[in-house]
Amino acid sequence: MKDFLTRPAWIEIDLDAFENNMREILNKLSPNTEIMSVVKSDSYKLGANPLSHVSCDLGIKYYAVATLNEALVFRKEFPNVNILILGYTPPYLFEDSINNNITLTIYSLEDALKLNETAKKLNKKATIHIAVDSGMSRIGFFPKDESIDEILNIFKLENIYTEGIFSHFAACHSDKEFTKKQFEIFKSFTDQLIKNGCYFKYRHIANSLSILFHREYDLDMVRPGIIQYGCTDVENLPEEFNLKEILSIKAQIASIRYVKSGETVGYERYYKCEKDTKVVTLPLGYADAFPRILSGKIEVLINGKKCKQIGLICMDQMMVDATGVDCEIGDEVVLIGKQGNEEIKVRDICEYSGDCETSFISHFNRRLPKYYYKNNEIVFVSDIN
């Protein structure tokens, strides 16, 4: 019995597997290419702080978030690393960004002028990376002459240090030709800026799938995201990458009941038993990690055997057909991870939800406690309190 649990459903994070993944990425890069570890949304809800301590120990010193509030939380834990906000930061947050040494993404001369003025008032220099829209149609300067003129003017601002410039691939694995076109647009645009006297310490466009499949696009820096956690959003990995999925989701059996043939299970009487059925209830549901759309589609592992989830998934519970499986209340059930000779991966769940792995894990609720293991021992716990 796991008497340390605060809830009979939880996530386990394997820090050894995470370290393996980071080493796999590091070992594939050239000595001149650095890693910017993407830790936005609390490392895709897997815990930015405990994971990034591992990254820091490996010498990784640059991290990317999405918002200033994420950056400030991360800064408290990591006072000496570089932090880039990948998205938009409005001018009213510039002062807090500068005072906390947060690098900002800029893609307009207007915002650069406001940032420069704020930095001047604080008698400080703001660090920025310039975003370029090479085909994502999301944020960034358009790669045209007018943008070159604006960026040249940004370089003239005395209280701004333009450290880097970046773009983002739209369809790195599914459309190789468009990906190549994006890279050529970005490379050509930045080459023009360099010829005009703009120096960038970092040029970066490579995301997770680019790192896996397009090493020719690495440049000065790469931005691994989902692959840090052993997920890929694609089915087949290059053989040279030995990535390991770092998370498991487990629960303890909360109830066992025997439902007769013809009776129904759950809301809306969604599932009708075609035979006498041993129904196991698990104490987690769509408010935790498993959306209702997965109802009747997924399997779980009970004593090393795959068992079908039945009935509509509830907010806090779900039911499983465990007919023929020996089990008791309190037994450990695996929803994602390994048990015996069987394994359920995040990708297996996503096949039924129509989601990608990145999106699926980013919806984990913080009320699911997380237990971090190193050398098979718990070294950190993250709970709702």
N, C-alpha and C positions, 0 to 999 in steps of 0.2 A: 504494500500500500504506500502511495506517495503522500505522506502526511504533510509535506511542505506545500502542497497545492492550496491555492486560495479559491479555486473553482475547478470543477471536474471536467473542464475542457481547456486546452492550452496549446500554445505553439512552442516548439523546440527549435532552437537555432544552433547549428553546428559551426562553431568558430574555426575549427580546424579545416572544415570544408571551405569556409570563406577564405581563409588564408591560402589554401591550395589554389582557389580560383584567382586570387590576386597575383600569386606567384606565376601562375600560368600566363596571365596577361603580361606581367612585367617581363617575363623571360622571352616573350615573342617580339618585344619592341626593340628598336635600335637604341643605342646609348644616347642618341640625341633627341629622343622622343619621350616626353613626360606624360604621366597619367593625371587627368583631372577626374577624380572619383565623383560620380553623380550620386548625391545623397538626398535629393529632393523628396518631399513627402515622407520624411523620416526614414530614408533609405527604403522607399517603396513599402512602408509600414513594417519593415523588419528591424528597425532600430538603428538610427544613424550613429548614436554615440558609442555603444559597445562595438559595433562593426568597424567604425572609423579608428578606434584605438588600435585595432589590428592593422589597418592600413597605414596609420602613422608609424607603427613599429617597423613596417616594411619600407619606410622612407618616402611614402607618398605625402606630398605637402600641398596639393591643390584640390579643392572640393567645390562642387557646384550644387546650388540650391535653386529654388524657384522664386522665393519671396524673401523680403527683408525679415519678416518674423521668424522664418526658418533660419536665416543667416544669424540672427541675434542669439537664438537658442544654441546654435552650433558654436558660435563664438565663445559663449560662456564655458563650454566644455573644452574648446580647443583655441586658446588665446593666440597661438603662434602660427597657425596655418593660413593659407590663402583661401579666401571664399569668394566665389563669383555667383552673383544672382543672374541666372540665365534669362529671366523674363523682364517685364516692364517694372520699373520703379518710378512712381510719380515724384515730381519735384518736392512735394511737402515731406518726403521721407529722405531727401538727400542729406540733411544734416546728421540724422542718426546713422546713415550709411557711412558717411565720412568719419564720424567720431568713433565708429567701431571697426574702421579699417576694412570695410566691405567693398569689393570690386563690383562695379555696376556695368550692366549692358546698356549701351547707348546706340540709338539708330536714328537720331535727328540732331541737326545742328542747334535747333531751338533748345532741346533738353541739355545739350552739352554746354551751351551758354549759361543756362540757369545753374547747372552743376558747378561750372567754373566760378560763378559769382558766389555761390554758397561756400565753396572751398576757400575762396579769397577772404570772405568774412571770418572764417574760422582759422585763417592763417595756416591752411593745410593744403595738401595736394590730393585730389581725388584720382583713383585708379579706375580705368574703364577697359572693357573689351567692346569692340564695335561689332554689331550684328549685321550680316549681309544676307539678303533674301536671294538665294541661288535657285529657288524653285519650290520651296515649301509654301510660299504665299501666306506667311504667318507674321513674322516680324523681320525687321532688318532694312538697311539701305538697299535700294534697287541698284544693281550693278550697271551704272550708266555714268556719263561724264558729269552730270550735275551732282551726283553723289560724291564723285572724286573731289570736286571743288569744295563741297561741304566738309568732307573728312580732312582735306588739307587745312581748312580753317580751324577745325577742331585741334589739329596738331599745333596750331599757333597759340592756343590758350595756355596761359602760364600756370594755371592751377589745376591742370589735368595732365595725368600721365596715361597715355594710350599704350597699354601693355600688350593687348592682343586683338585679334580679329577672328571671327568665326562664322560658320554657317551650319546648316543642319540638313541631313539627307531626308528625303520624303519617302523613298521606297527602296531602301538600300539592297534588300534581298530579292524583292519581287520584280524590280525593273532595273536591271544592270545598265542598260543604255542610258536611261534617264539619270541614274546615279553618276555615271561617267560624265554626262553633260553638266550636271550640277558641279562636280569637282572642277571641270575645266573652266566653267564660268567663275567660280570662286578663285581659282588659282590665277586666271587671267586678270581678274579685277584687282586682287591683292598685288600681283606683279606690277601692275600699272601704278599702284600707290607707292610701292617701293621705289620704282623708277623716279617718282616725284619727290622722293626724300622721306617717305614715311617708313619708320622702322618699327617692326612688331617683334616682340620677344616670342610671342606665340601665335601661330596660325593653326586653327583647329576646325575640323569638320567631321572627323571620324567618330561614329557612335558605336554601340555594341556590335551590330551586325557588320559594320565596316571593319571593325577589328578582327572579326571572325573570317570574313570572306574577301576583303579588299585591302590588304596590307599596303598597297601602293598609295593609299590616301591618308596615311598616318600623319604626315607633316611634323610639326613641332610638338604636338600634344594630341592625345586621344581622350575621348570621354566615355569610358565604360559605364553602363547603367545596369540593365537587367542581368547581363552575363556575370557580374560580380557575385550574384546570388545563385548562380548555377542554372538559371532559366534563360531561354534564348528567343522565344517567340517564333522559332522555326523548328522543323522536325529533325533535320540531320545536321550534326556538327562536323566541322573539319576534323580529321583524325588526330591532328597534332594538338588539339585542345582537349584536355582532360578535366572538364568542368564538372563540379559536383553540386547537386541541389542542396541548399543549406537548411531548408526548413521542413519540418513535419508538423502536422496538426493531429492532435490526439484528443480523445475524450473517454470518460468512464461510463459504462452502462448504467443508466439511471433507473430503468424499469424493464422487466420481462413479463410479457403476458401472452396468453394463447387465445388467438382469435379464430373462431370457427368459420368454415367455408360459407361464403355468402354474406358475411359481415363486412363492414367497411372500416377503413383506417383514415383518421385525420379529417381536416377541414373539407367541407363540401362533399364529404364521402367520396373523395377523389379516387381512392383505391379500394377495389372490392376483392376480397380474398377468394381465390378459385379453389383453395384447399385449406384445411386446418393449418394455421400459420403461427409460428413463433415470432412475435413482434418485439423487437428490442427498441427502446427509446434512448436516444443520445441527447445530452443537455447542451446543444448548440444549434443555431439555425441561421436564418438569413440576415439577422442583425449582426452576426459574427463574421461570416466569411462566405456562406453558401447561398447565393440568391435563389429565389423561388423558382426561377426558370429551370433549375437543375432537378426539380421534383421528378422522381421516378426514373431518373437517368443515371445517376452516379452509383458507385459501389464503395463500400468501406471494407476494412480488413478486421475480422474478428477471429482471434486465434489462428491467424495465418490463412484464413479462407475469405474469399470475396463474397460479400453479401449485398444484395440490392437494397437501395433506399426505396421506400414505398410511401405513398401518400404525399400530400402537399407539405413541403418544408415549412415549418412554423418559424416565428421570429426567434425563438429561443430553444427549439427542440426539433428533432427529426426522428422518424421511425424507419426501422430497417427489418427486412425479412431475414431472420437468423434460423430458419427452419433447418434442422439437422446439424446445427453447430452447437457444440458444448460450450456454454458460457454462463456467467453469473453476474449479478449486480456488482458493479465496481471493477469489472474486468476492463482492461485497456483496449480501446478500439482506435485504429489508425485510419484517418480520412485522407491524409496526404503523408506519404513516407513509406517505410518498409516494415514488414512484419512477416517473420518466417521467410519463405521463398518468394513472397509476393511483394509488389511495389505499386503504389499509385503516385503518379507525378502530377505536378501542377498542370502540365500540358494535357493530361488525360481528362481533367476536370474541364478545361477550356474547350475541348472538343465538343462538349455537350452544351456549354453556355454560349458558344459563338464569340467568346471573348479572347483577347490575347493574354498571355501570362503576365505582362506588365500591368495591365488593367486589373486583372483578377486579384493579384496579391496587394495591389494598392487600395483595395476595399476592406482589408482586414480591420476589424474593430479593435480599438485599444482595450476593450474590456476582456479580450482574450489575453491572459497573461503570457508573457514570453520568458522562456528559460534558456539561458545561453550556456552551452556546454563547451568545454575545452578538455581534451584528454579524458572524455567521458565523465567529467565532473562539472557540476553547476558552478559557474563563476560570476554570474550576474542574473538578476531577475528584474523584469519590467512589468509592473502591474498598473492597474487603473489608478491607484492612489499614489 
